Amino acid sequence: MALSVIAVNLDHYRLSADYKHGMHYTALPTAWVSGFPKESMLHIGSRTAWVADQAGATAGYLEFHGQGLSTFERAMDRDEQLMAVLGTRMLESRKRVGETAAAIELRQSGENSILNTVSLSVSASLTQVLRWVYWWNSTESIPDAIGPDLVLVTLNADFSITGMSALEITALVAAWQAGAISQATMLDLFRAGEVIAPGRTNDEEIQLLATESKVQGPKPKVAAVVSPTVPGDVNAKPVTVS
């Protein structure tokens, strides 16, 4: 994907160079005369006049007309659109219309996959660099002897703009209360859905809940309605969990 973008970008550069080269020779009008003596010194400006003794003498300006330069313009536009399709949305013109979060998530799924690949590559590169730094100040024989338990860099690869909805949170709590999933699984899903801070462990979250419970007292359980079948099933029967 990256090589394709580079190839199209190089073609766009060549077309731009040809386009600017053509503009250099055709953009400025050029004066021409017919019927004037060859030895005449003709100057352009409002303070001079061109006078010819020969009948039928004429003068004018040469200006570019035609489809020559517009061909380069259309080719550059195609390259810009192709680069947008191949992975970079910076050059693509977007319509200013309202979109739902789900629509934006679906439209940007391809870009997110590319960003995820870049994030993993940068994480591996930073890990390797920091392992060299750690090895330089350690007693290990080679840098490869330093494992991920000592040095590991992981960049955030979650580029989604949507978090967990209120219905999903209610369904997860109800599933945990019904014994369908463990508390650790529920907390992990909350962390993936950006409900819990990413740097907080499950034990820290449980300890925080216990501390708040001692201070504020036990919280009343809220009844939740969940569907045990696939979403959208018209035959789904709600189950109330207290």
C-alpha positions as a printed Julia matrix, in Angstrom:
242×3 Matrix{Float64}:
   0.0     0.0     0.0
   2.77    2.44    0.93
   4.71    1.69   -2.29
   1.59    2.33   -4.36
   1.1     5.72   -2.71
   4.78    6.56   -3.34
   4.49    5.61   -7.04
   1.37    7.73   -7.53
   2.97   10.62   -5.64
   6.02   10.44   -7.94
   3.75   10.48  -10.99
   1.93   13.49   -9.52
   5.3    15.28   -9.14
   6.19   14.62  -12.79
   2.83   15.86  -14.03
   3.17   18.97  -11.85
   6.64   19.65  -13.31
   5.32   19.33  -16.89
   2.35   21.52  -16.03
   4.54   24.28  -14.57
   6.92   23.96  -17.54
   4.02   24.51  -19.95
   2.74   27.46  -17.94
   6.18   29.07  -18.07
   6.01   29.25  -21.87
   2.3    29.86  -22.41
   1.0    31.91  -19.47
   2.4    35.32  -20.55
   0.98   36.84  -23.77
   3.55   37.49  -26.51
   3.28   40.47  -28.88
   3.43   39.94  -32.66
   3.37   42.32  -35.65
   2.92   41.99  -39.39
   3.8    44.61  -41.99
   6.29   46.52  -39.85
   9.9    47.09  -40.96
  12.28   44.48  -39.54
  14.59   47.2   -38.2
  11.78   48.8   -36.15
  12.34   48.99  -32.4
   8.95   48.3   -30.9
   8.47   48.93  -27.18
   5.49   47.84  -25.12
   3.82   50.38  -22.86
   1.3    53.2   -22.71
   3.96   55.83  -23.58
   4.81   54.34  -26.99
   2.83   53.76  -30.19
   3.44   51.35  -33.05
   3.12   53.12  -36.41
   3.57   51.37  -39.78
   3.63   52.98  -43.28
   2.65   49.78  -45.03
  -1.05   49.29  -45.69
  -2.59   46.31  -43.96
  -0.04   46.24  -41.12
  -1.42   44.66  -37.99
  -0.36   43.68  -34.5
  -1.67   41.51  -31.71
  -0.87   39.2   -28.84
  -0.28   35.47  -28.88
  -2.26   33.78  -26.11
  -2.63   30.11  -25.3
  -5.95   28.45  -26.16
  -6.73   24.76  -26.12
  -6.77   21.62  -23.99
  -3.03   21.14  -23.57
  -2.56   22.29  -19.98
  -5.99   21.13  -18.84
  -4.88   17.56  -19.65
  -2.19   17.86  -16.99
  -4.72   19.32  -14.54
  -7.1    16.39  -14.99
  -4.25   13.89  -14.66
  -3.09   15.48  -11.4
  -6.66   15.43  -10.08
  -6.87   11.7   -10.84
  -3.59   11.07   -9.04
  -4.8    12.99   -5.99
  -8.02   10.96   -5.88
  -6.07    7.74   -6.31
  -3.75    8.63   -3.43
  -6.84    9.32   -1.31
  -8.21    5.87   -2.15
  -4.87    4.19   -1.45
  -4.71    5.41    2.09
  -4.22    9.11    2.57
  -7.34   11.25    3.04
  -5.42   14.5     3.32
  -5.93   15.44   -0.33
  -9.5    14.21   -0.73
 -12.27   16.77   -0.7
 -15.01   15.79    1.76
 -18.59   16.91    1.8
 -19.66   18.9     4.83
 -22.62   16.76    5.83
 -23.73   15.33    9.15
 -22.77   11.72    9.8
 -23.48    9.34   12.62
 -20.64    7.88   14.65
 -21.29    4.45   13.14
 -21.07    5.84    9.6
 -17.79    7.6    10.35
 -16.44    4.42   11.97
 -17.32    2.38    8.88
 -15.86    4.95    6.46
 -12.58    5.22    8.35
 -12.12    1.48    8.96
  -9.56    1.25    6.15
  -7.55    4.21    7.43
  -7.64    2.8    10.96
  -6.14   -0.47    9.76
  -3.26    1.42    8.14
  -2.74    3.49   11.29
  -2.76    0.3    13.33
   0.02   -1.14   11.16
   2.05    2.06   11.51
   1.5     2.04   15.28
   2.79   -1.54   15.57
   5.85   -0.72   13.45
   6.68    2.38   15.49
   6.22    0.42   18.73
   8.67   -2.25   17.55
  11.21    0.4    16.47
  11.01    2.32   19.75
  11.31   -0.92   21.7
  14.46   -1.84   19.79
  16.01    1.61   20.35
  15.28    1.6    24.08
  16.66   -1.93   24.4
  19.93   -0.66   22.96
  19.91    2.17   25.49
  19.18   -0.26   28.31
  21.87   -2.65   27.08
  24.42    0.18   26.97
  23.91    0.74   30.7
  23.49   -2.91   31.73
  25.64   -6.01   32.05
  23.91   -8.04   29.34
  26.19   -9.47   26.64
  23.99   -8.6    23.63
  20.91   -6.37   23.14
  18.8    -9.37   22.11
  19.17  -10.75   25.63
  16.91   -7.96   26.9
  13.37   -9.27   26.69
   9.96   -7.6    26.78
   9.82   -8.05   30.55
  12.54   -5.38   30.84
  11.89   -3.04   27.89
   8.68   -2.86   25.89
   7.02    0.08   24.13
   3.42   -0.24   22.98
   1.64    2.67   21.32
  -2.12    3.02   21.47
  -3.6     1.26   18.43
  -7.21    2.12   19.2
  -8.2     4.85   16.75
 -11.92    4.41   17.14
 -13.95    7.51   18.01
 -16.87    5.59   19.48
 -16.91    4.2    22.99
 -19.23    1.75   24.7
 -22.87    2.78   24.66
 -25.14    2.89   27.7
 -27.06   -0.17   26.46
 -23.85   -2.17   26.1
 -22.73   -1.2    29.61
 -26.11   -2.25   31.02
 -25.98   -5.56   29.15
 -22.46   -6.33   30.42
 -23.39   -5.58   34.05
 -26.48   -7.76   33.72
 -24.45  -10.6    32.21
 -21.95  -10.38   35.07
 -24.75  -10.36   37.68
 -26.34  -13.38   35.99
 -23.03  -15.28   36.14
 -22.55  -15.42   32.36
 -19.14  -13.68   32.49
 -16.56  -13.1    35.2
 -15.85   -9.75   36.82
 -12.39   -9.71   35.25
 -13.9   -10.17   31.78
 -16.4    -7.4    32.42
 -13.66   -5.02   33.54
 -11.49   -5.93   30.54
 -14.4    -5.18   28.21
 -15.02   -1.89   30.01
 -11.37   -0.98   29.51
 -11.54   -1.84   25.8
 -14.7     0.25   25.52
 -12.97    3.25   27.15
 -15.16    3.16   30.24
 -12.25    2.41   32.6
  -8.95    4.27   32.41
  -6.47    2.24   30.32
  -3.71    2.48   32.91
  -5.83    1.12   35.78
  -5.65   -2.62   36.5
  -8.59   -4.79   37.5
  -7.32   -5.07   41.09
  -7.02   -1.29   41.32
 -10.56   -0.86   39.98
 -11.95   -3.39   42.47
 -10.06   -1.73   45.32
 -11.41    1.66   44.25
 -14.95    0.28   44.21
 -14.49   -1.19   47.68
 -13.17    2.11   49.01
 -16.12    4.05   47.56
 -18.54    1.47   48.94
 -17.19    1.97   52.46
 -17.46    5.73   52.17
 -20.81    5.99   50.4
 -22.45    2.74   51.46
 -23.78   -0.01   49.21
 -25.45    1.16   46.02
 -28.94   -0.16   45.11
 -29.05   -2.61   42.27
 -30.72   -1.36   39.12
 -32.94   -3.68   37.12
 -31.68   -4.24   33.6
 -33.42   -5.74   30.61
 -31.21   -7.83   28.34
 -31.98  -10.01   25.36
 -30.41  -13.5    25.26
 -30.76  -13.69   21.48
 -29.1   -11.99   18.57
 -29.8    -8.22   18.31
 -32.54   -7.5    15.84
 -34.33  -10.84   16.41
 -38.06  -10.17   16.41
 -38.63  -13.27   18.53
 -36.27  -12.15   21.29
 -37.75  -12.35   24.78
 -36.44   -9.83   27.31
 -35.1   -11.13   30.61
 -35.14   -8.86   33.67
 -32.12   -9.13   35.96
 -32.2    -7.39   39.35
